[in-house]
Amino acid sequence: MPKLTRRGFIAATLAAGTVRTLPGLASRTGGRRILTLVYDKSLGMMRAVERIVP
């Protein structure tokens, strides 16, 4: 199990919540999805950020 700081835990929890909620939201709105890779300093690694553009 990786050692997570409080900031890393919060970031991982928010990312997991976003992954669960965005697909349902995207299918209802019908917008385009834009996937961007960003470096998250708190996690120390790259992560994907998905935006929905109408």
C-alpha positions as a Markdown table, in Angstrom:
| # | Residue | x | y | z |
|---|---|---|---|---|
| 1 | Met | 0.0 | 0.0 | 0.0 |
| 2 | Pro | 1.5 | 3.4 | -1.0 |
| 3 | Lys | 2.1 | 6.0 | 1.7 |
| 4 | Leu | -0.3 | 8.9 | 1.1 |
| 5 | Thr | -0.2 | 12.2 | 2.8 |
| 6 | Arg | -3.4 | 14.0 | 3.7 |
| 7 | Arg | -3.2 | 16.1 | 0.5 |
| 8 | Gly | -2.5 | 13.0 | -1.6 |
| 9 | Phe | -5.4 | 11.2 | -0.1 |
| 10 | Ile | -7.8 | 14.1 | -0.8 |
| 11 | Ala | -6.6 | 14.4 | -4.4 |
| 12 | Ala | -7.0 | 10.6 | -5.0 |
| 13 | Thr | -10.5 | 10.6 | -3.4 |
| 14 | Leu | -11.6 | 13.5 | -5.6 |
| 15 | Ala | -10.1 | 11.9 | -8.7 |
| 16 | Ala | -12.0 | 8.6 | -8.0 |
| 17 | Gly | -15.2 | 10.5 | -7.4 |
| 18 | Thr | -14.8 | 12.4 | -10.6 |
| 19 | Val | -14.2 | 9.2 | -12.6 |
| 20 | Arg | -17.4 | 7.7 | -11.2 |
| 21 | Thr | -19.7 | 10.8 | -11.8 |
| 22 | Leu | -18.4 | 12.2 | -15.1 |
| 23 | Pro | -19.4 | 9.4 | -17.5 |
| 24 | Gly | -23.1 | 9.7 | -16.5 |
| 25 | Leu | -23.0 | 13.4 | -16.7 |
| 26 | Ala | -21.3 | 13.3 | -20.2 |
| 27 | Ser | -23.9 | 11.0 | -21.6 |
| 28 | Arg | -26.8 | 13.3 | -20.5 |
| 29 | Thr | -25.3 | 16.6 | -21.7 |
| 30 | Gly | -24.0 | 15.3 | -25.0 |
| 31 | Gly | -20.8 | 17.5 | -25.0 |
| 32 | Arg | -17.4 | 16.7 | -26.3 |
| 33 | Arg | -14.9 | 15.3 | -23.9 |
| 34 | Ile | -11.3 | 16.7 | -23.7 |
| 35 | Leu | -8.8 | 14.6 | -21.9 |
| 36 | Thr | -5.7 | 16.4 | -20.6 |
| 37 | Leu | -2.7 | 14.9 | -18.8 |
| 38 | Val | -1.4 | 17.1 | -15.9 |
| 39 | Tyr | 1.4 | 16.6 | -13.4 |
| 40 | Asp | 0.0 | 16.5 | -9.9 |
| 41 | Lys | 2.7 | 17.6 | -7.5 |
| 42 | Ser | 0.8 | 16.3 | -4.4 |
| 43 | Leu | 0.7 | 12.8 | -5.9 |
| 44 | Gly | 4.1 | 13.1 | -7.6 |
| 45 | Met | 2.8 | 11.7 | -10.9 |
| 46 | Met | 0.8 | 12.4 | -14.0 |
| 47 | Arg | -3.0 | 12.2 | -13.8 |
| 48 | Ala | -5.8 | 12.6 | -16.4 |
| 49 | Val | -8.2 | 15.5 | -16.2 |
| 50 | Glu | -11.4 | 15.2 | -18.3 |
| 51 | Arg | -13.4 | 18.2 | -19.3 |
| 52 | Ile | -16.8 | 18.3 | -21.0 |
| 53 | Val | -17.2 | 21.1 | -23.6 |
| 54 | Pro | -20.7 | 21.8 | -25.0 |
